């Protein structure tokens, strides 16, 4: 058996396992961020349960980038999802705004509060795109989701991040290569209060970088400093665009625009928690 045939067979096994997990449900709501995890989960639910029994819901708040909301709507339309958006209220919660280690808990708490009445109206289970590898990171939002009855079919089916990407590619999902895009609040170090203005500034800073072709990027907010993170193989391109990037990002209110020489590390602000 060739390596290609073996890979295809393995993907069929993974696919069957996920579809089997989802077949236990009747009607579902998928918390839909537009990332590859939630997109694969939604696509699998469609395959298993049919269009009439799957609703994708995207949480809208200042921590969601404008382009991310547009991406969710386009993706849902492209793969044939019934799509809704709900406004969440975490920015009215002081326990969220103080941005301590429980920030993600309060964010997911706000989302689940909005999803619960929809799930009752539709008599549907709430599903989230959490994979096995996510269990190894510090993600208190998973606890909030579980408290409200949220379920994690990708975990139940044993899918890792790599499995998710491979299966998304196998199913020809349009965003299978899309870099992970956590909420904008993840750009702010724990202990620095979150504001709508900071979220807007970070979002606009990252849009500037995307305009120049940097799709996998973070702009970390450190007061008057914007710290850019891109993969190390893109450092030279950043240097080539340095003058215009500095000029445009400084116009948003930053005094300093720097490049992190360690490169992009998703979730790296969680490292500070290990020193507590």
N, C-alpha and C positions, 0 to 999 in steps of 0.2 A: 504494500500500500504506500502510495506516495505521501510526502508530507502534507501536500495540499489536500488530498483526500482525507487524511487523518484529521486535519484541522476542521474541514467541513463537517465531518462526522461528530467531532467534539462539540461544534457549535450547535448541531442539531440536538445533541443530548442536553446542552445547556438550555436551548430554546424550549425543548419539551418539558424540562423541569420547571421553568418559569411559567409556561402556559398552564401546566398542571396545577401549580399553586394558585394561579388566578381563577381557574375553573371552579374553585370552591366558593367564589363570590357570585352574587346575582347582579347587583348594581354597585358601581364604585365612583368615588370622587378622587381624582389624582391631583395632589398639590403640585402645580406645574410651574416650574421656574424657567423652563426653556433650556435647561442644561441637558446633557446627554442622559443622565440617570432618570430624570423625570420624563424625558421624551421616550426613552426605551420602555419605561414602565407603562406609560400611556398607550404606546403602540402595541405592547403585549396585551394590555387589557382589551384593546379594540379587537385584536385577533381572537382572544379567548371568549369575550362576552358580547361583542357586537357594538355598533355605534350607539344604539339607543340606550345602552346600559353604562356608558362611560362619559363622565363630565370632567374636563380639566379646568382647574380654578387657579388663577394667578393672583397673588397678594400684591397690592399696589400701595406703596408708601414712599417717603423720601429716600429710603435705603435701596430702592430699585432704580437702576439707571434707566433713562428715557429710551435708549436703544434696546435695552433688555425687554422692556414692555412690548415694544414694537416687534421684537424677535419672537416673543411668546405668541402673539396674535398671528404672525405669519406662519410659524411652525404648526400651530393648531390647525390652521386652514389647510396647510400643505398635506398633513397626514390624516385629515378628515375628522378632527376632534370637535365635539361640542365644547366651546370655550367660554368661560366667564371670568370676570375680574372682580375682586372684592377689595375694598379699602380697609386696611388694618390700622389700629390705633396705638401702636407701640410708642409713637412720638408724643403721646399724651400721658405716658407712664414714666414717672421719675425713676423708677427702678430700672427701666431700660436706659434712660438718658444718661444716668451716671456712668454707664459703660464699665461695670465691673465684670468679673468672670461669669456672671449669670446673665449677661446681656442676651445671649442666644436663646436662653430659656424664655425670657419675656417676649422676645420676637416671635418664637414659635407658639407661645401661649396666646398671643394676639391673633395669629393666623388660625389656630384651632378654634378660637371663639367664633370666628367668622364662618368657618367651614361646618361647624356642628349643626346650626339650624338648616343649612342647605342639605346636609346629610340626612337630617330627620325628614325634611320635605320629600326627598327622593328615596328614603329608606335605603340609603347607600352607606357602604363602608368607606372610611377615609384612608387613602393609601399615600405613602410618601416614598420618594426615590432614594432611600438610604441603602447603601451597599455594604458588604461585609467589611471592606477596608475602612469605612467611615467609623466603625465601632472602635477602632484603635486610636482615633483622635479625640480631643476633648470637645464634645458636642452636646452641651446640656439641653439643646433644643429637642433632641430625641426623647428626653425624659418628659418634656412638656407634651410632645405629640402622643406619647404612650398614655399619659394621664387622661387625655381626651379620647382615647380609643383608637388613635392612629396606628396603622399597621405597615410593616416593611416587607413586602413580597420579595424584593431583590435579596434581602438577607435570608428570608425563609428558603429561597431557592439556591442559596449559597453563591451568589454572584459577586465577584470582586470587581474593582474598577476596570481591570484589564478585560474581564469577561464582558462587562457592559459595553466597552468600546468595540470589542470584537463583534459582539452580536448586533450592535447598532450599525456597524459597517456591513455585516452580512445581510441585514434587512434593508440596506440602502437608505437609512435615515439621514436626512440632509445635514444634521449637525453632529455626525459621529466623530468628527475631528475637532469640534469646538472646544477651546480651552475651558477649564473650570472657571466659573465667574461667580464667586461668592458675593453676598450683599455688600453694598458700599460701606456699611458700618464696620466691616472687617478691616477697613483701611486705617482705622483710628486705634491707636494703642489703648489697652485697658487703662482706665483711670482718667482718661481725657474725655470730658463730657461730649456727647454727640449733639449736634444741632442740625437743623434743616440746611442752614447755610453751608456747613462743612460738607454735608452729603452732596449738595449741588456743586460745590467747588471741586470736589474729588471727581465727580461724574464728568464735569466739563474738562478737567485736566486729562482724564483718560480718553475722552473723545478726541482731544487734540492729538494724542499719541496714536490713536487708531487712524486718524486722518492721514498720518504719515506711514501707515502700514504696520504698526505694532499691535497685533491682535491679542497677543498673550502678555498682558501688562497689568501692573498694579501701581497706583500712586498712593503711597502711605502718607498720611497727614500728621506732621509733627509741628504744630503751631504755625510758625512762619516759614517752615521748610516743607517742600514737597519732595519725597524720596521715591524715585522711579525704580521699579523692579521690572526687568525683562530677562529672558533667558540669556546666559552668557554669550551665546553665539550671535546675539544681536547688539552687543556692546558697541561694536564698530559703527553700526548704522546709527545708534543713538548719538555717538560722537559726531558723525557726519551731519546730523540734523540739530546739533546742540544749540547753536545760536537761535534758530527759529523756535525751538522748543522752549528754551529759557524765556525768550521774549513773550511768547503767547501765554505760557503758564504763569509768569510773573504778573501779567495783566489781570489774572484772577485773584490776586491778593497775596501771593507768596513772595517772600523776600529772597529765598534761596531755592534753587532747583538742583537736586543732587541725583546721582546714580548709585544704587546699591551694588557694590562690586561682588557681593555674594550671589547676585542674580535672583531671579524670581523663585520664591518658596511659598507656595500656597499654604495659608494657615500659620505662617511663621510667627505671628504675634502671640500665638498660644504658647510659644516657648517660654515667654516671661512667666507663665503660671507655674512652670516647673521649678522656678527659683523661689517660690513662696514657701 
